Structure formats: C-alpha cells, structure tokens
C-alpha cells in the first residue's frame, strides 16, 4: 500500500478524501431525499467536511513520515505574510460579495430587503455563530489543509499555477456533491452558479497561496 501511495499520491489523497466525506454525508443526503427515515442529520455536515484534512494528514504521513503532517499544520499558522497579501486574503471576499450583490440587484432591478428572514437570522448571535464558526472556520479547517495544504503544492510544482487550479477545480467541485444534493431546493441553475464559484475560488485561492505560502 505504501508503495502504491508513493506512486499515485494525488489519487490516494482523492480517494480517501471522497471516501471519508461521502460515507459520513450519505445519511444526511438520503434523509433529505426521503429515502430513509431519520432525525435532523445536518450536524454530520461539519464532520464530513474534514475528509480533505484527514486525507491530507494520512497521505502526507505515508509519504514523508511525521514531517509531512507537520509541514501542513505549520502552514496553518504561518501569519507573517505582509500587509498586501493579508489584505488580499481577508478583504477581497467581502468586497467581491458586496459587488456581486450590487450587480445582481442592479441588473435584475431588485431591491435588497433587509427584513428578509435569511438576513434577519444572520444578524442574530446564533446566525453569526453558525456562519462564522461552522460555515467558515470549521469547514475551512476541514477542507483547506487538504486542498491547499496537500494537493495544490504538488499540482503547482508539476503543472504551474493555472493548470494546477484547473485540475483541482473538478476534484474540489464534485467532492461537494453530497452536501449540494442534500438540499432538494437546489437544482441545475444553482449547480451551475456553484460551479462557477468553485472555479473562481480555485484560481483565487491559488493566487493567495502563491502570495502567502499560508493555508
């Protein structure tokens, strides 16, 4: 097994990341589609999101011993990146989100309704907790040590930044399938929009990683 992993490390990583995530996320997906009877299983989603983290740690350990996981973990706390890259990493998502909201509102002739239930929920302590802690920090910790900590550096070394991003894009996108399909209200238009977002994020995060060396 160790020899096979050394020969095909990215394939081994992908199989393990998918296997961990899809196995844990499948009950939530089946329940949301009415295929099994089960209580609310949305708590499984943050746990399933750690598939890339687990895969990255295990495959890095198989390849490089203890130094492999340590190298990825050190990149999580690499903060000395300079003001320019730090501003790019922290503020650009907020700026792009505001631009997207304003663009959609302008082109569709819509007004932003601050009284919408979704926005009101995000303004509460519980809503912010879920958005920031669960939706951002926990799931990012589960994903990024694998995608950007393990997979991207290897792809980039062999293919360059653009091709590395384009190769990582479909692997990262399809990994999300159980989470996407567990929301019956989502259909093809949402999948196309989500795919465009993942492609953009794959390229943007490569730029951030190149600028900072920090996961």
N, C-alpha and C positions, 0 to 999 in steps of 0.2 A: 504493500500500500504506500509506504513512504517513497519508494522509487517512482510509483505512478504519479504521486502528488508532485514530486520534483520535476517530472517530465511535463505535466499539464497542471501547473499551479492555478491558473485562472479558471480552468474548467472545474477543478476540485473545489475552488472557492465558490463558484456559482452554484454548483450542485448542493453544497452544504448550506449556503445562504437561502436558496429556494426551499430546500427540504425542511429546514428549521421553521421558516416563516409560514410556508403553506400548510405544514402539518398543524401548527398552532392556530392559524387563522381559519382553517376549514370549518370548524364547528360554528363559528360566527357567520360565515358565509351561508352554510346550509340552513341555519336557523332563520336568517334574514329572508331566505327564499322560501320558507315554509316547508323545507324538505325534512327537517327534524323538529321535534318539539323540545324547546329548551328555554330557560330564563334568559335575561339580558346578558349577552356574552361580549359586549363591547370592551370589557376590561381586558379581553385577550389581545386586542389590537396593539397596545403599547408593548406587551410582552413579545408578540410576533415580530414587531419591528426590530428586535435585537438579532434577527437572523444574520445580517451582514456583519455585525460586531462579533458574534460567536464564530462565524466562518473565518473572518479575518484573523482573529486571535489564534484559532486552531491551525489554520494553514500556515500562518507566519511561524508558529512554533515548530511545525513539521519541517519547514524549510530552513529556518535559521536558529533553532533552539530558543532559549529564553530571550535572546536579543531581538528576535522578530516581534513578539508582542510588546516588548518594552519600547521598541522604536515607534510603534504606532501610538502607544499610550503617551510617550513623551511629546508627540506631535499634537496631542490634545491640549497640552498646557504650554505650548510654545506661543507666548504672547508678545514677545519683542519683535514686532514686525514693521514698525514705523507708522507714522501718522497717516500717510496716504493709503496704504493697503488696509489699515484698520478702519478708516472712514469708508472705503470701498465695501468692505465686508459688512459693516454694521448698518450703514445708512442707505446703501443702494437698494436693498429690498423694500424699505419703506418708501423711498422716492418712486420706485417703479410701480408699487402698489397704488400710490396716490395718482400717478399718471394714468394707470390702467383704468381706475375708477372714473377719473375725469374724462378720459377718452370715450369710454362706453357711455357715460351719461350724456356727453356732447353729441356723439354720432347717433345714438338711439333716441335722443330727445327726452331723456329721463331725468327726473329729479331724485337726488339722494334723500331718502326718507329716514331721518334719524330715529323715528319712532318704530321702525320695523322690529319685530320680535327678535330677529337674529342679532341686530346691532345692540338692542337693549340688553340681551343676555350677555354679550361680550363686555358690556360696561359694568357688570356685577363682579364681585370678588370671585365667585365660583367660575364665571365665564372666563375671566382673565387667567385664573389658575389653570383651567383646562387648556386655554390657548397657549400660554407661555410655558407652563411646566410640562403638560402632557403633549400638546401638539408640536411644541418646538424643542425644548431641551431633551425630554426623554426620548422621543423618536429620533431626534438628531444624533444623540449618543448611540442609539441602536444602529443607525444606518451609516453615518459618515466614517467611523473608523474602518468600515469595510470598503465602501465605495471609494472614498478619497484617501483613506489611510493605507489600504492594501492594493486595491485594483488599479486606481488611476496612476500611481507612480510607475507600476510595471508596464502598463499600456503606453504611458507617455515616453518612457525610456526607449521603447521599441518603435513607436509609431509617430511620435510628435504630439503636440497638444490638441490640434484639431481632430485628427483621426482618432486619438485616444478618447476624446469626448464623444465622437460619433459612434464608436464601438461600444462605449459604456452606456450610451443612451438607451438602446432597446433592452439591454440586460436590466438596467435600473427600472425602466418603464414597466416591463412585463412582471417584474417582481411584485409590483403593486396590485396585480390583478385581484387577489382575494379581498383586499381592502376596498377596491373600487366596486367589485361585483356584490359586496355585502350591502351596498346602498342601492336598493331597487329603483330609487328615483333617478338614478344616473343612467343615461343612455349614450347613444353614439355621439351626439354633439358634445356632451360633457367629456367623453373619452378623447375626442379629437382636441378639445381645448386643453385637457390634462396632458396629452402627449406633447403638444406644443410647449406647455410649461416645463415639462421634464427635459425636453431638448434644450430649451433656453437655459434652464438651471444647470444642465450638464456642462454646457460651454462656459457659463458664468462662473461656476464653481472651479472649473479648471483654471480660469484666469485668476481667481482668488488664491487657489493653491499655488500657482506659479509665483504669484506676488508675495506670498507669505511663507510657504512651506509649512503651514499650520493647518491641521484638520479642524 
